Every structure is written in C-alpha cells, then in structure tokens.
Amino acid sequence: MENKIVENIKKDYEIKDEKDINKLKKLDKKAKLPSIIFGYTFGIIGALTLGFGMSIIMGSIFSDYLILGYSLGVLGLLLVAINYPIYKAIYNRGKNKYRNEILELSNIILESK
C-alpha cells in the first residue's frame, strides 16, 4: 500500500510527459512545415503570374503584348492548379518520414497516463 502511495506521488511530480508531448508537437510540426511553406510560396507565385498575365490582357501594362498576357495567364492557371497535388505529395512524404517516431512517442504518452 505504501508503494502505491509513493508511486502516485512520484507520478505527480514527473515532468516526462510534458517533454514527450512537446517532442511530439515538434515532430508533427517538422512533418508538416515543408509542405505548408511550399504551398504558400508556390500559390503566391502562381497567383501573381496569373494576375500579371491578366493585367497585360486588359491593357493596363504592355498593351501591345497580348500573346504574352495569354501565355502568362495560362501559366499562372497551371501553377495554381498543380499547387495542391504537389503540396499533398510533400505533406504525405513528411508524414511517412516521421510516422514511426510519432506513433511510437504517442503510444508512450498514452500508456503513461
């Protein structure tokens, strides 16, 4: 009976769980961050390319370059359209890379509670 009391008091003062949870959060962020950075960067580039092409088509800038405007508009549409599939592939690669560590650490945390 005394051993149970000592173990309960010991569990109250252990900080191991907090460290494990912080490590789990860092691994999760490490798995997702490259895809998030890519998605935003590539999406912004695609949107700006599309907008620049549309500005040329409407004659706001470079009014004599209609073919360039159409080309940039189509290129921008293509970049925006392929952004999500590439983002998803990078995201899945990050999940697969850290999957074992995250699952292992999750099981340790869940078992200790």
VEXDREN-2710 file (C-alpha; in Angstrom, 1 decimal):
% VEXDREN-2710
k/r/px/py/pz
1/MET/0.0/0.0/0.0
2/GLU/2.8/2.4/0.8
3/ASN/4.4/1.6/-2.5
4/LYS/1.2/2.7/-4.4
5/ILE/1.2/6.0/-2.4
6/VAL/4.8/6.6/-3.2
7/GLU/4.2/5.8/-6.9
8/ASN/1.2/8.2/-7.1
9/ILE/3.2/11.0/-5.5
10/LYS/6.1/10.3/-7.9
11/LYS/3.8/10.4/-10.9
12/ASP/2.5/13.8/-9.8
13/TYR/6.0/15.3/-9.8
14/GLU/7.3/13.7/-13.0
15/ILE/7.7/16.1/-16.0
16/LYS/8.5/13.4/-18.5
17/ASP/5.0/13.6/-20.1
18/GLU/5.3/17.3/-20.8
19/LYS/8.7/16.8/-22.5
20/ASP/7.3/13.9/-24.6
21/ILE/4.2/16.0/-25.6
22/ASN/6.5/18.9/-26.6
23/LYS/8.7/16.5/-28.6
24/LEU/5.6/15.1/-30.3
25/LYS/4.4/18.6/-31.2
26/LYS/7.8/19.4/-32.7
27/LEU/7.8/16.2/-34.7
28/ASP/4.3/17.0/-36.0
29/LYS/5.4/20.5/-37.0
30/LYS/8.6/19.2/-38.6
31/ALA/6.5/16.8/-40.7
32/LYS/4.0/19.5/-41.9
33/LEU/6.2/22.6/-42.2
34/PRO/7.9/22.0/-45.6
35/SER/4.5/21.4/-47.3
36/ILE/3.0/24.5/-45.8
37/ILE/5.9/26.7/-46.8
38/PHE/5.8/25.2/-50.4
39/GLY/2.1/25.6/-50.7
40/TYR/2.0/29.3/-49.8
41/THR/5.1/30.2/-51.8
42/PHE/4.1/28.3/-54.9
43/GLY/0.5/29.6/-54.6
44/ILE/1.6/33.2/-54.3
45/ILE/3.9/32.8/-57.3
46/GLY/1.1/31.3/-59.4
47/ALA/-1.4/33.9/-58.4
48/LEU/1.0/36.8/-59.2
49/THR/1.8/35.2/-62.6
50/LEU/-1.9/34.8/-63.3
51/GLY/-2.6/38.4/-62.2
52/PHE/0.3/39.8/-64.3
53/GLY/-0.9/38.0/-67.4
54/MET/-4.5/39.3/-66.8
55/SER/-3.1/42.9/-66.5
56/ILE/-1.4/42.6/-69.8
57/ILE/-4.5/41.2/-71.5
58/MET/-6.6/44.0/-70.2
59/GLY/-4.1/46.5/-71.5
60/SER/-3.2/48.0/-68.1
61/ILE/0.5/47.4/-68.8
62/PHE/2.3/46.4/-72.0
63/SER/-0.8/46.9/-74.2
64/ASP/0.9/45.6/-77.3
65/TYR/1.8/42.2/-75.9
66/LEU/-1.5/40.3/-75.9
67/ILE/0.2/36.9/-76.7
68/LEU/2.5/37.3/-73.6
69/GLY/-0.5/38.1/-71.5
70/TYR/-2.4/35.0/-72.6
71/SER/0.8/32.9/-72.1
72/LEU/1.3/34.2/-68.5
73/GLY/-2.4/33.8/-67.7
74/VAL/-2.4/30.2/-68.8
75/LEU/0.9/29.6/-67.0
76/GLY/-0.5/31.2/-63.8
77/LEU/-3.6/29.0/-64.0
78/LEU/-1.5/25.9/-64.5
79/LEU/0.7/26.8/-61.4
80/VAL/-2.4/27.4/-59.3
81/ALA/-4.0/24.1/-60.5
82/ILE/-0.9/21.9/-59.7
83/ASN/-0.2/23.6/-56.4
84/TYR/-2.5/21.4/-54.3
85/PRO/-1.4/18.0/-55.7
86/ILE/2.3/18.9/-55.2
87/TYR/1.5/20.2/-51.7
88/LYS/-0.3/17.0/-50.8
89/ALA/2.6/14.9/-52.1
90/ILE/5.1/16.8/-50.0
91/TYR/2.8/16.6/-47.0
92/ASN/2.4/12.8/-47.3
93/ARG/6.2/12.4/-47.7
94/GLY/6.7/14.3/-44.4
95/LYS/4.1/12.2/-42.7
96/ASN/5.7/9.0/-43.9
97/LYS/9.2/10.2/-42.9
98/TYR/8.2/10.8/-39.3
99/ARG/5.3/8.3/-38.9
100/ASN/7.2/5.7/-36.9
101/GLU/8.6/8.2/-34.4
102/ILE/5.3/10.0/-33.9
103/LEU/3.3/6.7/-33.4
104/GLU/6.0/5.4/-31.0
105/LEU/6.0/8.6/-28.9
106/SER/2.2/8.8/-29.0
107/ASN/2.0/5.2/-27.6
108/ILE/4.4/6.0/-24.9
109/ILE/2.4/9.1/-23.9
110/LEU/-0.9/7.2/-23.9
111/GLU/0.5/4.3/-21.9
112/SER/1.9/6.6/-19.2
113/LYS/-1.5/8.2/-18.5
END
